[in-house]
Each structure stands twice: as C-alpha cells, then as structure tokens.
Amino acid sequence: MRITHGNHPHVTHTSAVTIGNFDGVHLGHLAMLKQVVAVAHARQLTPCAVTFEPHPRELFTPATAPARLSNLRDKLMSLAAAGIQHTHICHFNIHLAHLPAEQFVQQILIDGLKTRYLLIGDDFRFGAKRIGNFELLQQLSTQHGYELAAMNSVTHHTTRVSSTAIRATLAAGELDTARQLLGRPYRISGRVAHGDKLGRELGFPTANIPIRRNKLPLTGIFVVEVHGIAEHALPAVASLGVRPTVKTSAQPLLEIHLLNFTGNLYGRIIHVDFLAKLRDEAKYPDLATLTHQIALDVAQTHDYFQRLT
C-alpha cells in the first residue's frame, strides 16, 4: 500500500476515495472500505482512504479527547488488509482546521487525489467550522466530476457500530462485545523494548511495549494471544496500565508474559490480541503479594487456553 502525507497530495492515478479517522477500523469502517474497493476495481480506479493525524479532537480539546483504539501502524495495516492501495494522511493542524470545505475538496480530493468516486459516512463533517457535509459535496460533485455516495451506519444487534461504542465496551471489560463490533479481537501492536527486568526477577519475564499516549481504552490484566513471533499465535497473560505496586506516576506500559516460551524479543514488532479480562489493576502491599497474584493470573490463563482445546 502506498502511503502519502501532507495537505497537498499529488498522484497520477484516478481514485475512489473514502474519508474518516478510521480509529479501530471496525465493522462500520470495513463496510465502507469494502464498497470503495469494489467500485475501484469495477471502474479501474485506485482505492484510496484519507485519514487524519492527529485526531482532530487531540488538537482542539486534548484534555477531553478520546483514547485511541489503534495506533497509526495498526490503522494502516488494517486499511491495507481491507484492500486499500493508497492511504493519504492529512496532517491535522490549525491551517487544515480552518481550511474552507470547498477548498478542502479542491485541494485534497480533486487536485491532489483526482477523485472520481467519493464515499462518506452518514455523519461525516469536514472543513472550517465543520460546515462541509453530504449536501455540499453533492453540490460540488457536478462541478468536479465525481460520483458521491453515503453509507448508513452499521449496527450489530441494536448497537450502532462506532469507535465510541467500542471504547465503552473495552472500558467495561466486555472484550467479546468489542470483538463483535470490531470484527476481530482488540489489538495493540508495538516494538518490544527493554524494561526494568522486574518481571524476570519475580519469575515471570515479560516482553514490554511502551504506550506513547497516556489515555488508554482499557486497563487491567488480560488473557491475550501474541502474533509475530511464531507461525501461530502464542498464548500469554498481559498487564496494561501504570503498575501501581512498583511505580508512581508511570507512563502506561503493556507487559506480556508468554506461556511456555523463552527467547530474546527485543526490537521485534509484535501484535497482541486481547481475549478476556482477568481483573483490574491493583496496588499490592509488597512484591511477595504481587508475585502470588501474578502466579494466580498465569494459572487462570493456562486454564483459559486449556478450555479451548
């Protein structure tokens, strides 16, 4: 998949385009991507997704911006897996936030991406003061020569599939519901980094993935599967949070203890799928109590995977 950046894209191909933040790339996003890819193939266009970095709310209201469901790497991998051949990342800054909607269409979609087909969600807004909507895009479609379509919200049972709904299920520890809305288990990917080696001292060595953002959609102790190490997924137990027993005001960290595995993973990019929540984070009075609880977590994780066989 080709990836371009900036607020002045330039391509030589004509495009079928969809636009969105695509946080989590859930079932609603996947339905849009599937339609764009199908139209692109039928009309010999390049299927293209336009997304924004950072999330607009992180610019305007950082204190209340939602926790991200996916980092940029995971989002791009999901877009590529859905058949998108070109993703353009708009740098969301003050200039772009104040760009009139008509100019966004001209600059990004027409001059930049040569859009011939455009698909948006039913609640999509864009441009200065968010005045850009389906009606405006429809007015401009004849002038610029693109076909416009909108997709209604996707529902699962009675729930509208959205990033907001998925955040709520993750925060509540409802990982199976989150999996249904995402169409796959919730995943965090990252590069394994050196830690303080405390897990090894306690008898439970961990692969550590630093979390670059303070806001997390979920915290606690989890049953997980790890991809990217072997040909098949490896069972593991993971802690995601700030480690209150051993740290004060620490940055969030994902610590993964792989069952029945030894090896050097430093520098490897791994993908961690969250399957079930065991418990919340807790602050224990001493390391002996923490070690005992970790042993219980590992035993529960063994039991979880044994029940699957």
C-alpha positions in Angstrom: 0.0 0.0 0.0 1.3 3.4 -0.9 1.3 6.0 1.9 1.5 9.7 1.4 1.4 12.6 3.8 0.6 16.3 4.0 -2.1 18.7 2.9 -1.1 18.8 -0.7 -1.2 15.3 -2.1 -0.3 14.6 -5.7 -0.9 11.4 -7.6 -1.0 10.4 -11.2 -3.8 7.9 -10.9 -7.6 8.5 -10.5 -9.1 7.4 -7.2 -12.1 6.0 -5.5 -11.9 7.7 -2.1 -13.4 7.3 1.4 -12.6 9.7 4.3 -12.5 9.2 8.0 -10.5 8.9 11.2 -10.8 5.1 11.0 -9.9 4.7 14.6 -10.0 1.0 15.3 -11.1 0.1 11.7 -14.3 -1.5 13.0 -17.1 -3.2 11.1 -18.7 0.1 10.0 -15.3 1.2 8.5 -14.8 -2.2 6.9 -18.2 -1.9 5.2 -17.2 1.4 3.7 -13.8 0.2 2.7 -15.3 -2.9 1.0 -17.6 -0.7 -1.1 -14.8 1.6 -2.1 -12.6 -1.3 -3.1 -15.4 -2.9 -5.1 -16.2 0.3 -7.0 -12.5 1.0 -7.7 -11.9 -2.4 -9.2 -15.1 -2.2 -11.3 -14.1 1.3 -12.7 -10.3 0.8 -12.8 -9.7 3.4 -10.1 -7.2 3.2 -7.2 -9.0 2.5 -3.8 -7.9 5.3 -1.5 -8.5 6.2 2.1 -8.0 9.7 3.5 -7.4 9.9 7.2 -6.1 12.5 9.7 -3.2 12.6 12.1 -3.5 13.6 14.9 -7.2 13.1 15.7 -8.9 16.5 15.3 -10.1 16.4 19.0 -6.5 16.0 20.1 -5.8 19.4 18.6 -8.9 21.2 19.8 -9.6 19.6 23.1 -6.7 17.5 24.2 -7.8 17.1 27.8 -11.1 15.5 26.7 -10.0 13.8 23.5 -11.0 10.1 23.5 -8.5 7.3 23.9 -7.3 6.0 20.6 -8.3 2.5 19.7 -5.4 1.9 17.4 -2.0 3.4 16.7 -1.1 4.6 13.3 0.7 1.4 12.4 -2.3 -0.8 13.2 -4.6 1.5 11.4 -2.5 1.4 8.2 -2.2 -2.3 8.4 -6.0 -2.7 8.7 -6.6 -0.4 5.8 -4.2 -2.4 3.6 -5.7 -5.7 4.7 -9.1 -4.3 3.6 -7.8 -3.8 0.1 -6.9 -0.1 0.2 -4.0 0.6 -2.1 -3.3 4.2 -1.2 -3.7 5.9 2.1 -3.2 9.7 2.4 -2.6 11.1 5.8 -3.6 14.7 6.3 -1.7 16.5 8.9 -4.4 17.9 11.1 -3.2 21.3 12.2 -4.6 24.8 12.6 -4.2 25.5 8.9 -6.2 22.4 7.9 -8.8 23.1 10.7 -9.5 26.5 9.2 -9.4 25.4 5.5 -12.9 26.1 3.9 -14.7 23.0 3.0 -14.8 23.9 -0.7 -11.0 24.4 -0.7 -10.5 21.0 1.0 -12.4 19.4 -1.8 -10.5 21.2 -4.5 -7.0 20.9 -2.9 -7.2 17.4 -1.4 -9.8 15.4 -3.3 -9.6 16.9 -6.8 -6.2 18.4 -7.5 -4.4 16.0 -5.1 -6.1 12.6 -5.4 -8.0 13.0 -8.7 -11.2 11.7 -7.1 -13.8 10.1 -9.4 -15.8 8.3 -6.7 -16.3 9.5 -3.1 -18.0 7.5 -0.3 -18.6 9.1 3.1 -20.3 8.1 6.3 -23.7 9.4 7.1 -22.3 11.7 9.9 -19.2 12.9 8.1 -18.4 16.6 8.6 -15.3 18.5 7.4 -13.8 21.9 6.7 -13.7 25.1 8.7 -16.5 25.1 11.4 -17.4 21.6 10.1 -19.8 23.1 7.6 -18.9 20.5 4.9 -21.4 17.7 4.7 -23.1 15.4 2.1 -25.2 18.3 0.7 -22.2 20.4 0.0 -20.3 17.5 -1.5 -23.3 16.8 -3.7 -23.5 20.4 -4.9 -19.8 20.2 -5.8 -19.9 16.8 -7.5 -21.2 18.1 -10.8 -18.6 20.8 -11.0 -15.7 18.5 -10.2 -16.9 15.4 -11.9 -17.1 12.8 -9.2 -19.8 10.5 -8.1 -20.9 10.8 -4.4 -22.3 8.1 -2.2 -23.1 7.9 1.5 -23.2 4.8 3.7 -25.7 4.4 6.6 -24.5 3.4 10.0 -23.8 -0.3 10.5 -25.5 -1.9 13.5 -24.8 -5.0 15.5 -28.0 -6.3 17.0 -29.3 -2.9 18.3 -25.9 -1.2 18.8 -24.6 1.3 16.2 -21.1 0.3 15.4 -18.8 3.2 16.3 -15.4 3.9 17.9 -17.3 5.4 20.8 -19.3 2.3 21.4 -16.2 0.1 21.2 -14.4 2.3 23.7 -17.3 1.9 26.1 -17.2 -1.9 25.8 -13.4 -2.0 26.3 -13.6 0.2 29.4 -16.2 -2.1 30.8 -14.0 -5.2 30.2 -16.5 -6.6 27.6 -13.9 -7.9 25.2 -16.2 -10.3 23.5 -18.6 -7.5 22.6 -15.7 -5.3 21.4 -14.6 -8.2 19.2 -18.0 -8.4 17.6 -18.1 -4.7 16.9 -14.5 -4.7 15.5 -14.9 -7.9 13.6 -11.7 -9.2 15.3 -10.1 -9.2 18.8 -9.0 -5.8 20.1 -5.2 -5.5 19.3 -2.3 -3.4 20.4 1.0 -3.6 18.4 4.4 -2.3 19.1 8.1 -2.8 19.3 9.4 -4.7 22.3 11.6 -2.5 24.5 13.9 -3.0 27.4 12.2 -2.6 30.8 13.4 -2.7 34.4 13.6 -6.5 34.4 11.4 -6.8 37.5 9.2 -9.5 35.9 12.3 -11.6 35.4 13.3 -11.2 39.0 9.9 -12.3 40.1 10.0 -15.4 37.9 7.7 -14.1 35.2 9.7 -12.4 32.5 7.8 -10.1 30.2 8.0 -8.5 26.8 7.4 -4.8 27.2 5.7 -2.4 24.8 5.7 1.3 25.9 2.4 3.1 25.2 3.1 6.5 23.8 -0.2 8.0 24.9 -1.4 8.4 28.4 -5.1 7.7 27.7 -5.9 4.0 27.4 -9.2 2.5 26.2 -8.8 -0.3 28.7 -6.6 -1.2 31.7 -6.1 -4.3 33.7 -4.8 -7.9 33.5 -5.8 -9.9 30.4 -5.6 -13.2 28.6 -4.0 -12.5 25.2 -2.6 -14.1 22.1 0.6 -12.8 20.6 1.3 -12.7 16.9 4.5 -12.0 15.1 6.8 -14.4 17.0 6.0 -17.8 15.6 3.9 -19.1 12.7 1.0 -19.4 15.0 -0.4 -17.2 17.8 1.3 -17.8 21.2 -0.8 -17.8 24.5 0.1 -15.2 27.1 -1.1 -13.1 30.0 -0.7 -9.3 29.9 -0.8 -6.3 32.1 -1.8 -3.0 30.6 -1.6 0.1 32.8 0.7 2.1 35.1 1.9 -0.7 37.6 0.8 1.0 40.8 2.6 -1.5 43.1 6.1 -0.7 41.7 5.8 2.8 40.1 4.4 6.2 40.9 3.0 8.4 38.1 4.5 6.0 35.5 3.8 6.0 31.8 1.4 3.3 30.6 3.1 0.0 29.7 1.9 -3.2 28.1 3.8 -6.2 29.7 3.3 -9.6 28.2 4.3 -12.9 29.9 4.3 -15.6 27.2 3.4 -19.1 28.4 6.0 -21.8 27.8 8.3 -19.5 25.8 11.8 -18.4 26.1 13.7 -16.2 23.7 15.0 -12.7 23.0 12.3 -10.5 21.6 13.9 -7.0 22.0 13.4 -4.9 19.0 10.7 -7.2 17.5 7.3 -5.8 16.5 4.6 -8.0 18.0 0.8 -7.9 17.8 -1.2 -8.6 21.0 -4.8 -9.7 20.7 -6.9 -9.2 23.9 -9.2 -12.2 24.5 -10.6 -11.9 28.1 -10.1 -9.7 31.2 -9.0 -11.3 34.4 -9.1 -8.4 36.8 -8.4 -4.7 37.3 -5.0 -3.3 38.1 -4.4 -3.2 41.9 -1.8 -1.8 44.3 -0.3 -4.6 46.5 1.4 -4.0 49.8 4.7 -5.8 48.8 6.3 -7.7 46.0 5.6 -11.0 47.6 1.9 -10.4 47.4 2.2 -9.2 43.8 4.2 -12.3 42.9 1.5 -14.5 44.4 -1.2 -12.7 42.4 0.8 -13.0 39.1 1.0 -16.7 39.7 -2.8 -16.9 40.0 -3.2 -14.8 36.8 -0.9 -17.2 35.0 -2.8 -20.2 36.3 -6.1 -18.7 35.2 -4.6 -18.0 31.7 -3.5 -21.6 31.4 -7.0 -22.7 32.3 -8.5 -20.4 29.7 -6.5 -21.9 26.9 -7.0 -25.5 28.1 -10.7 -24.9 27.9 -10.3 -24.0 24.2 -8.7 -27.3 23.4 
